[in-house]
Amino acid sequence: MKYAGKVLVEQPWGVGRPWGVTLFWALLAVVVPAALFRIGMAVVDRVRPASGRAGAGPPGPGRGAPASPRPGPYIRFRPRTGGRGDDRGPAVVQP
């Protein structure tokens, strides 16, 4: 397309863009931000003081010591002893 003797827009080629080029740019658009995020998190991890890190010492009072979880039902699988009709499934045993 020309206007006043200047070429404004050129005609594209008659062939389509190869899928590899499209895939390359799509992956680049995903990988580069992910890499920048990981680099930023590494910098933050280095700069943050040691006392703020998780697992920097034994949990004391007021530091959010995790309570031991309540044990749930134990699942014990029975061995298959029969032929095709044995579909009893797992046994739930309360401690």
N, C-alpha and C positions, 0 to 999 in steps of 0.2 A: 504494500500500500504506500503510495507516494502522495505527498502534499507539498506543494510549492517546491518541487524538485528534490525534497528530502525523503528518504526512505523511513517510514514510521514503523511499519510492521513487516517482517519477512514471512514468507510462506513456510510452514513447517514441511518437513520431509514427507514423502508419501507413505512411509512405514511407521508403524507404532513404536512406542518406547518398549524396549525389552523388559520383561518382568524382573530380571536380575537387578536392573537399575532402580526400579521402584522398590524392590525388597531391600536393596542397600540403603536407600534414603530412609525407609521406614525403620530399619534396625538402627541406623545411626541416630534417628530421632529418639529412640528408646534407650540406647546404650550410653550415649553421652550424658544425658541428665542423671542416669543411674550412677555412672562413674563419678560425676561431680558430687552427687549426694554422698556416696561412700567416702570420697576424699574429705568432704566437709565434716562428716561424722568422725572420721579419724582425727581431724584437727581439733574438733570439740573434745574428743576423748583425751587428747594430749594436754589441752589447755585447762580442762576442768581440774580443780583441786582433788587430791587423793581422798580427802575425807568425804567427798560427795559421791564417790563410786559405790556401786552396789557390791557387797561382799568385801568391803575394805576392812572389816574387822568383825569380831563376834557381835551379834545383835544383843543390845542391852535393853534395859527398861526404857520405854518410850521411843525406841527405834524401829518399831514395827516388826517385832519378832513374830514370825509366822506360827500360827497355832497348828498343831498336828491335825491332819484331816481325820474325820470320823471314818472308820473303816466301813466299807460297803459290803454288800453280799459277795461271798466268794463263789466263783463259778468253777465247777469241776466238770470236765468232760468225761463222759463214760466211754470206755472203749467199745467199739462195735463188735458185738459177739454174734449177731444173727446174720441172716442173709439180706435179701432185698427189703423186707418189711420192717426192719428195725429202724424206726425214726423217732426214738425217744427224745433226742436233743440233749442240751446241757442240763445239769442238775444244779439248782441254786441251794446252797447250804448256808445257813445263818450261823455265825460263830457263837 
